[in-house]
Amino acid sequence: MTISMNPVLLSIGSLEIRWYGICVALAIVTVAFWTYMQAKKGAKISQDQILTGVIIGTICGIIGARLVHVIDEWSYYSNHMDQIIGGAGLAIYGGILGAALGLFIYSKFSNFKALYLFDVMAPGIALAQIVGRLGCLINGCCHGVTCDLAWAVTYTHPESYAEALNTPFHPVQLYEMIFLLILAIVLILLKKKIRFIGSQFLMYFGCYSLFRIAVGFIRENQEVFGGLVQSQVIGIIVAIVCFSGLIYQFIKYKKNGDFDPELDAIEHPNYIIEDKAPDTDENE
């Protein structure tokens, strides 16, 4: 697979608008639209909460994405301190962690359940990542190590961020897009099967972390601990936290017993119930 497309959509003087930036913006729109549609279908989330979530999630996500990228490339930024603040380089892991942390902190000062919101958003986050990774694929960043596979990706445009032109690499971006699509479908299918709150988001982030641990072996990044790169170390920590959380929530769910299936999940901290609408007056 050869990509000769110019990753720069438009140049105005020294300002460049790259396809990567367009895809990141579309990714934000994707997760916001997904959440809005879930609210239209009955999720207990108001439009104000969606708007607030998008604003806080975007700001904290960008900060987190930039921070993790700078840490990952500290060997470069330690000698170019003036370039630390900027958008040329974002890490998706940091984006997810930053957005989640920002929304979780905000939820402590407001009246919405962060885990419930994360559950509703989880499949949409996976779909949004697919859009974002399309930008990476065009941009030439985040590819894997060199290989001689038939489906290897080769970049030829001089504006590409690929480590080398006319060189075949593992198309890690494409691997991730396929994985995320499968993960989103699985989450949607399991939405009514696994009902305790936090299950969708914890499963999404835990599975994604396992993928990042595996794919880290075919990406060239600076080793940080025990032969592992930063994304793998973060992945191990996140996977342990997520799957431990899943086990804890499941045990809590089983211990508390089965509640009324018409119970409103946003009022009860342990369950998401979406099977049918309550018989009581909706204005209660």
FIBA-63083 format. One record per residue (C-alpha): residue number from 1; residue in three letters; y, z, x. Coordinates in Angstrom, 3 decimals, m for minus. Each point is the difference from the previous one (the first is absolute). Layout:
# FIBA-63083
@roke NUM, ropa ALA, north Y, up Z, east X
...
//
This chain:
# FIBA-63083
@roke 1, ropa MET, north 0.000, up 0.000, east 0.000
@roke 2, ropa THR, north 3.263, up m1.153, east 1.539
@roke 3, ropa ILE, north 3.356, up 1.339, east m1.197
@roke 4, ropa SER, north 2.889, up m2.184, east 1.090
@roke 5, ropa MET, north 2.389, up 1.208, east m2.724
@roke 6, ropa ASN, north 3.401, up 1.274, east 1.126
@roke 7, ropa PRO, north m0.018, up 3.764, east m0.744
@roke 8, ropa VAL, north 3.789, up m0.089, east m0.259
@roke 9, ropa LEU, north 1.072, up m1.046, east m3.481
@roke 10, ropa LEU, north 3.736, up m0.089, east 0.666
@roke 11, ropa SER, north 2.369, up 0.626, east 2.903
@roke 12, ropa ILE, north 3.662, up 0.863, east m0.454
@roke 13, ropa GLY, north 1.568, up 0.460, east 3.405
@roke 14, ropa SER, north m1.931, up 2.782, east 1.698
@roke 15, ropa LEU, north m1.483, up 1.149, east m3.329
@roke 16, ropa GLU, north m3.566, up m1.100, east m0.687
@roke 17, ropa ILE, north m1.741, up 0.198, east m3.344
@roke 18, ropa ARG, north m3.704, up m0.162, east 0.703
@roke 19, ropa TRP, north m2.820, up m0.617, east m2.436
@roke 20, ropa TYR, north m1.290, up 3.431, east 0.988
@roke 21, ropa GLY, north 3.088, up 1.657, east m1.470
@roke 22, ropa ILE, north m0.322, up m2.045, east m3.180
@roke 23, ropa CYS, north m3.642, up 1.081, east m0.366
@roke 24, ropa VAL, north 0.876, up 3.667, east 0.552
@roke 25, ropa ALA, north 2.617, up m0.251, east m2.761
@roke 26, ropa LEU, north m2.528, up m1.714, east m2.289
@roke 27, ropa ALA, north m2.519, up 2.746, east 0.808
@roke 28, ropa ILE, north 2.450, up 2.626, east m1.268
@roke 29, ropa VAL, north 0.537, up m2.058, east m3.152
@roke 30, ropa THR, north m3.784, up m0.305, east m0.414
@roke 31, ropa VAL, north m0.680, up 3.740, east 0.006
@roke 32, ropa ALA, north 3.010, up 0.651, east m2.246
@roke 33, ropa PHE, north m1.147, up m2.648, east m2.489
@roke 34, ropa TRP, north m3.570, up 1.338, east 0.051
@roke 35, ropa THR, north 1.230, up 3.524, east m0.751
@roke 36, ropa TYR, north 2.282, up m1.272, east m2.763
@roke 37, ropa MET, north m2.882, up m1.875, east m1.631
@roke 38, ropa GLN, north m2.203, up 3.113, east 0.141
@roke 39, ropa ALA, north 2.760, up 1.925, east m1.748
@roke 40, ropa LYS, north 0.144, up m2.706, east m2.674
@roke 41, ropa LYS, north m3.767, up 0.430, east m0.470
@roke 42, ropa GLY, north 0.300, up 3.741, east m0.540
@roke 43, ropa ALA, north 0.337, up 1.719, east 3.370
@roke 44, ropa LYS, north 2.117, up 3.127, east m0.337
@roke 45, ropa ILE, north 2.833, up m1.219, east 2.190
@roke 46, ropa SER, north 3.556, up m0.690, east m1.105
@roke 47, ropa GLN, north 2.127, up m2.890, east 1.183
@roke 48, ropa ASP, north 2.308, up 2.497, east 1.727
@roke 49, ropa GLN, north m2.942, up 1.395, east 1.941
@roke 50, ropa ILE, north m1.060, up m3.507, east 1.026
@roke 51, ropa LEU, north 3.509, up m0.850, east 1.191
@roke 52, ropa THR, north 0.305, up 3.314, east 1.846
@roke 53, ropa GLY, north m3.441, up m0.486, east 1.529
@roke 54, ropa VAL, north 0.873, up m3.505, east 1.219
@roke 55, ropa ILE, north 3.288, up 1.136, east 1.565
@roke 56, ropa ILE, north m1.390, up 3.121, east 1.692
@roke 57, ropa GLY, north m3.264, up m1.714, east 0.956
@roke 58, ropa THR, north 1.826, up m2.973, east 1.537
@roke 59, ropa ILE, north 2.462, up 2.092, east 2.028
@roke 60, ropa CYS, north m2.591, up 2.507, east 1.243
@roke 61, ropa GLY, north m2.536, up m2.787, east 0.510
@roke 62, ropa ILE, north 2.336, up m1.972, east 2.259
@roke 63, ropa ILE, north 0.885, up 3.116, east 1.987
@roke 64, ropa GLY, north m3.679, up 0.909, east 0.394
@roke 65, ropa ALA, north m1.002, up m3.566, east 0.868
@roke 66, ropa ARG, north 2.681, up m0.242, east 2.671
@roke 67, ropa LEU, north m0.788, up 3.446, east 1.436
@roke 68, ropa VAL, north m3.717, up m0.713, east 0.406
@roke 69, ropa HIS, north 0.744, up m3.424, east 1.521
@roke 70, ropa VAL, north 2.372, up 1.529, east 2.566
@roke 71, ropa ILE, north m2.564, up 2.664, east 0.917
@roke 72, ropa ASP, north m2.688, up m2.669, east 0.319
@roke 73, ropa GLU, north 2.221, up m2.094, east 2.290
@roke 74, ropa TRP, north 1.628, up 2.905, east 1.831
@roke 75, ropa SER, north m0.686, up m1.570, east 3.399
@roke 76, ropa TYR, north 2.518, up m2.687, east m1.005
@roke 77, ropa TYR, north 2.509, up 2.048, east m2.011
@roke 78, ropa SER, north 0.209, up 2.730, east 2.635
@roke 79, ropa ASN, north 1.765, up m2.618, east 2.128
@roke 80, ropa HIS, north 1.962, up m1.520, east m2.896
@roke 81, ropa MET, north 1.306, up 3.017, east m1.875
@roke 82, ropa ASP, north 2.769, up m2.044, east m1.621
@roke 83, ropa GLN, north m2.626, up m1.990, east m1.917
@roke 84, ropa ILE, north m1.761, up 2.957, east m1.644
@roke 85, ropa ILE, north 2.118, up m0.179, east m3.145
@roke 86, ropa GLY, north m0.656, up m3.346, east m1.635
@roke 87, ropa GLY, north m2.448, up m1.924, east m2.134
@roke 88, ropa ALA, north m1.584, up m2.295, east 2.585
@roke 89, ropa GLY, north m3.401, up 1.657, east m0.041
@roke 90, ropa LEU, north m1.643, up 1.996, east m2.778
@roke 91, ropa ALA, north m3.404, up 1.690, east m0.252
@roke 92, ropa ILE, north m1.662, up m0.129, east m3.414
@roke 93, ropa TYR, north m1.748, up 3.326, east 0.585
@roke 94, ropa GLY, north 3.341, up 1.690, east 0.538
@roke 95, ropa GLY, north 1.363, up m1.739, east m3.082
@roke 96, ropa ILE, north m2.727, up 1.377, east m2.265
@roke 97, ropa LEU, north 0.154, up 3.494, east 1.518
@roke 98, ropa GLY, north 3.793, up 0.075, east m0.114
@roke 99, ropa ALA, north 0.178, up m1.163, east m3.610
@roke 100, ropa ALA, north m2.722, up 2.425, east m1.113
@roke 101, ropa LEU, north 1.615, up 2.937, east 1.793
@roke 102, ropa GLY, north 3.440, up m0.823, east m1.367
@roke 103, ropa LEU, north m1.262, up m0.247, east m3.584
@roke 104, ropa PHE, north m2.090, up 3.153, east 0.375
@roke 105, ropa ILE, north 2.999, up 2.008, east 1.220
@roke 106, ropa TYR, north 2.175, up m1.449, east m2.772
@roke 107, ropa SER, north m2.607, up 0.931, east m2.614
@roke 108, ropa LYS, north 0.408, up 3.646, east 0.976
@roke 109, ropa PHE, north 3.588, up m0.145, east m1.221
@roke 110, ropa SER, north m0.617, up m2.087, east m3.129
@roke 111, ropa ASN, north m2.266, up m0.067, east m3.044
@roke 112, ropa PHE, north m2.600, up m2.617, east 0.903
@roke 113, ropa LYS, north m3.428, up 0.320, east 1.611
@roke 114, ropa ALA, north m0.094, up m1.774, east 3.368
@roke 115, ropa LEU, north m3.797, up m0.420, east 0.051
@roke 116, ropa TYR, north 0.035, up m1.464, east m3.491
@roke 117, ropa LEU, north 2.637, up m2.530, east 1.042
@roke 118, ropa PHE, north m1.975, up m0.827, east 3.153
@roke 119, ropa ASP, north m3.126, up m0.584, east m2.093
@roke 120, ropa VAL, north 1.816, up m2.408, east m2.290
@roke 121, ropa MET, north 1.502, up m1.839, east 2.957
@roke 122, ropa ALA, north m3.110, up m0.137, east 2.236
@roke 123, ropa PRO, north m1.374, up m3.456, east m0.993
@roke 124, ropa GLY, north 3.556, up m1.329, east 0.028
@roke 125, ropa ILE, north 0.543, up 1.323, east 3.522
@roke 126, ropa ALA, north m3.102, up m1.868, east 1.164
@roke 127, ropa LEU, north 1.240, up m3.210, east m1.650
@roke 128, ropa ALA, north 3.459, up 0.511, east 1.517
@roke 129, ropa GLN, north m1.573, up 0.349, east 3.446
@roke 130, ropa ILE, north m1.653, up m3.388, east m0.462
@roke 131, ropa VAL, north 3.448, up m1.528, east m0.523
@roke 132, ropa GLY, north 1.332, up 1.847, east 3.043
@roke 133, ropa ARG, north m2.902, up m1.111, east 2.181
@roke 134, ropa LEU, north 0.655, up m3.595, east m1.029
@roke 135, ropa GLY, north 3.359, up 0.474, east 1.704
@roke 136, ropa CYS, north m1.795, up 1.279, east 3.108
@roke 137, ropa LEU, north m2.294, up m3.022, east m0.033
@roke 138, ropa ILE, north 2.965, up m2.374, east m0.101
@roke 139, ropa ASN, north 1.985, up 2.071, east 2.496
@roke 140, ropa GLY, north m2.764, up 0.040, east 2.597
@roke 141, ropa CYS, north m0.006, up 3.782, east 0.371
@roke 142, ropa CYS, north m2.898, up 2.454, east m0.511
@roke 143, ropa HIS, north m2.686, up m2.502, east 1.010
@roke 144, ropa GLY, north m3.131, up 1.034, east 1.856
@roke 145, ropa VAL, north m1.362, up m0.670, east 3.459
@roke 146, ropa THR, north m0.848, up m3.481, east 1.204
@roke 147, ropa CYS, north m3.239, up m1.512, east m1.243
@roke 148, ropa ASP, north m1.806, up m3.333, east m0.318
@roke 149, ropa LEU, north m0.996, up 0.300, east m3.658
@roke 150, ropa ALA, north 0.296, up m2.986, east m2.329
@roke 151, ropa TRP, north 2.466, up 1.901, east m2.213
@roke 152, ropa ALA, north 2.206, up 1.233, east 2.863
@roke 153, ropa VAL, north 3.748, up m0.341, east m0.521
@roke 154, ropa THR, north 2.168, up m1.897, east 2.482
@roke 155, ropa TYR, north 3.806, up 0.009, east 0.010
@roke 156, ropa THR, north 2.007, up m2.910, east 1.324
@roke 157, ropa HIS, north 3.594, up 0.603, east m1.112
@roke 158, ropa PRO, north 2.286, up 1.412, east 2.735
@roke 159, ropa GLU, north 1.595, up 2.453, east m2.462
@roke 160, ropa SER, north m3.369, up 1.603, east m0.652
@roke 161, ropa TYR, north m0.521, up 3.640, east 1.006
@roke 162, ropa ALA, north m3.520, up m0.769, east 1.207
@roke 163, ropa GLU, north m0.844, up 1.378, east 3.440
@roke 164, ropa ALA, north m0.734, up m3.541, east 1.199
@roke 165, ropa LEU, north 0.372, up m3.476, east m1.497
@roke 166, ropa ASN, north m2.902, up m2.437, east m0.335
@roke 167, ropa THR, north m2.433, up 2.890, east 0.422
@roke 168, ropa PRO, north m2.654, up 0.895, east m2.594
@roke 169, ropa PHE, north 0.095, up 3.585, east m1.318
@roke 170, ropa HIS, north m1.955, up 2.014, east m2.529
@roke 171, ropa PRO, north 1.940, up m0.467, east m3.290
@roke 172, ropa VAL, north 0.115, up 3.754, east m0.636
@roke 173, ropa GLN, north 2.750, up m0.526, east m2.568
@roke 174, ropa LEU, north m2.378, up m2.192, east m2.039
@roke 175, ropa TYR, north m2.838, up 2.516, east 0.371
@roke 176, ropa GLU, north 2.280, up 2.687, east m1.382
@roke 177, ropa MET, north 1.177, up m2.152, east m2.907
@roke 178, ropa ILE, north m3.610, up m0.649, east m1.049
@roke 179, ropa PHE, north m0.905, up 3.685, east 0.355
@roke 180, ropa LEU, north 3.022, up 1.108, east m2.025
@roke 181, ropa LEU, north m0.777, up m2.447, east m2.789
@roke 182, ropa ILE, north m3.546, up 1.355, east m0.256
@roke 183, ropa LEU, north 1.316, up 3.578, east 0.137
@roke 184, ropa ALA, north 2.553, up m0.661, east m2.763
@roke 185, ropa ILE, north m2.707, up m1.478, east m2.243
@roke 186, ropa VAL, north m2.291, up 2.981, east 0.634
@roke 187, ropa LEU, north 2.787, up 2.466, east m0.798
@roke 188, ropa ILE, north 0.793, up m1.787, east m3.257
@roke 189, ropa LEU, north m3.678, up m0.034, east m1.026
@roke 190, ropa LEU, north m0.443, up 3.689, east 0.850
@roke 191, ropa LYS, north 3.211, up 1.159, east m1.647
@roke 192, ropa LYS, north m1.753, up 1.284, east m3.132
@roke 193, ropa LYS, north m3.155, up 1.089, east 1.791
@roke 194, ropa ILE, north 1.552, up 2.425, east 2.487
@roke 195, ropa ARG, north 2.389, up 2.054, east m2.054
@roke 196, ropa PHE, north 1.353, up 2.922, east 2.013
@roke 197, ropa ILE, north 3.585, up m0.224, east 1.146
@roke 198, ropa GLY, north 0.541, up m1.233, east 3.541
@roke 199, ropa SER, north m3.260, up m1.956, east 0.042
@roke 200, ropa GLN, north 1.498, up m3.496, east 0.015
@roke 201, ropa PHE, north 2.521, up 0.616, east 2.764
@roke 202, ropa LEU, north m2.336, up 2.101, east 2.159
@roke 203, ropa MET, north m2.724, up m2.636, east m0.307
@roke 204, ropa TYR, north 2.443, up m2.810, east 0.796
@roke 205, ropa PHE, north 1.528, up 1.696, east 3.040
@roke 206, ropa GLY, north m3.337, up 1.344, east 1.248
@roke 207, ropa CYS, north m1.707, up m3.401, east m0.194
@roke 208, ropa TYR, north 3.001, up m1.752, east 1.529
@roke 209, ropa SER, north m0.083, up 2.497, east 2.875
@roke 210, ropa LEU, north m3.667, up m0.793, east 0.657
@roke 211, ropa PHE, north 0.914, up m3.689, east 0.133
@roke 212, ropa ARG, north 2.787, up 0.669, east 2.494
@roke 213, ropa ILE, north m2.350, up 2.036, east 2.176
@roke 214, ropa ALA, north m2.495, up m2.888, east 0.062
@roke 215, ropa VAL, north 2.504, up m2.796, east 0.517
@roke 216, ropa GLY, north 1.719, up 1.935, east 2.770
@roke 217, ropa PHE, north m2.813, up m1.066, east 2.323
@roke 218, ropa ILE, north 1.086, up m3.645, east m0.224
@roke 219, ropa ARG, north 3.727, up 0.583, east 0.329
@roke 220, ropa GLU, north 1.876, up 0.413, east 3.262
@roke 221, ropa ASN, north 2.052, up 3.176, east m0.099
@roke 222, ropa GLN, north 0.744, up 2.735, east 2.481
@roke 223, ropa GLU, north m2.741, up 2.637, east 0.167
@roke 224, ropa VAL, north 1.210, up 3.480, east m0.876
@roke 225, ropa PHE, north m3.104, up 2.203, east m0.070
@roke 226, ropa GLY, north m3.653, up m0.363, east 0.961
@roke 227, ropa GLY, north 0.160, up m3.769, east 0.191
@roke 228, ropa LEU, north 1.456, up m0.222, east m3.499
@roke 229, ropa VAL, north 3.288, up m1.636, east m0.971
@roke 230, ropa GLN, north 2.633, up 1.709, east m2.123
@roke 231, ropa SER, north m1.084, up m1.542, east m3.312
@roke 232, ropa GLN, north m3.563, up 1.201, east 0.577
@roke 233, ropa VAL, north 1.079, up 3.563, east 0.773
@roke 234, ropa ILE, north 2.199, up 0.040, east m3.110
@roke 235, ropa GLY, north m2.837, up m1.597, east m1.966
@roke 236, ropa ILE, north m2.478, up 2.712, east 0.979
@roke 237, ropa ILE, north 2.430, up 2.751, east m1.009
@roke 238, ropa VAL, north 0.940, up m1.679, east m3.287
@roke 239, ropa ALA, north m3.632, up m0.802, east m0.866
@roke 240, ropa ILE, north m1.038, up 3.633, east 0.556
@roke 241, ropa VAL, north 2.880, up 1.260, east m2.149
@roke 242, ropa CYS, north m0.567, up m2.549, east m2.793
@roke 243, ropa PHE, north m3.760, up 0.367, east m0.307
@roke 244, ropa SER, north 0.251, up 3.786, east 0.293
@roke 245, ropa GLY, north 2.561, up m0.141, east m2.802
@roke 246, ropa LEU, north m2.334, up m2.147, east m2.085
@roke 247, ropa ILE, north m2.848, up 2.463, east 0.448
@roke 248, ropa TYR, north 2.272, up 2.952, east m0.806
@roke 249, ropa GLN, north 1.388, up m1.643, east m3.138
@roke 250, ropa PHE, north m3.485, up m1.023, east m1.131
@roke 251, ropa ILE, north m1.346, up 3.539, east 0.424
@roke 252, ropa LYS, north 3.025, up 1.329, east m1.862
@roke 253, ropa TYR, north m0.606, up m2.532, east m2.765
@roke 254, ropa LYS, north m3.670, up 0.956, east m0.372
@roke 255, ropa LYS, north 0.725, up 3.727, east 0.187
@roke 256, ropa ASN, north 2.631, up m0.099, east m2.721
@roke 257, ropa GLY, north m2.349, up m1.876, east m2.342
@roke 258, ropa ASP, north 0.774, up m2.858, east m2.361
@roke 259, ropa PHE, north 3.315, up 0.201, east m1.806
@roke 260, ropa ASP, north 1.106, up m1.707, east m3.151
@roke 261, ropa PRO, north 0.031, up m3.768, east 0.822
@roke 262, ropa GLU, north 3.299, up m0.254, east m1.849
@roke 263, ropa LEU, north 1.709, up 2.440, east 2.342
@roke 264, ropa ASP, north 3.259, up m1.242, east 1.451
@roke 265, ropa ALA, north m0.568, up m0.360, east 3.755
@roke 266, ropa ILE, north 3.637, up 0.509, east 0.924
@roke 267, ropa GLU, north 0.000, up 3.435, east m1.624
@roke 268, ropa HIS, north m3.354, up 1.061, east 1.432
@roke 269, ropa PRO, north m0.142, up 0.029, east 3.828
@roke 270, ropa ASN, north m3.656, up m0.976, east 0.414
@roke 271, ropa TYR, north m0.747, up m3.047, east m2.130
@roke 272, ropa ILE, north 1.025, up m3.550, east m0.751
@roke 273, ropa ILE, north m1.084, up m0.979, east m3.497
@roke 274, ropa GLU, north 0.517, up m3.581, east m1.124
@roke 275, ropa ASP, north m2.946, up m0.729, east m2.290
@roke 276, ropa LYS, north 1.831, up 0.217, east m3.324
@roke 277, ropa ALA, north 3.282, up 0.995, east m1.501
@roke 278, ropa PRO, north 0.386, up 3.490, east m1.524
@roke 279, ropa ASP, north m0.117, up 0.401, east m3.756
@roke 280, ropa THR, north 3.006, up 2.295, east m0.045
@roke 281, ropa ASP, north 3.549, up m1.125, east m0.630
@roke 282, ropa GLU, north 1.348, up m1.762, east 3.069
@roke 283, ropa ASN, north 3.328, up 1.798, east m0.410
@roke 284, ropa GLU, north m1.536, up 3.447, east 0.486
//
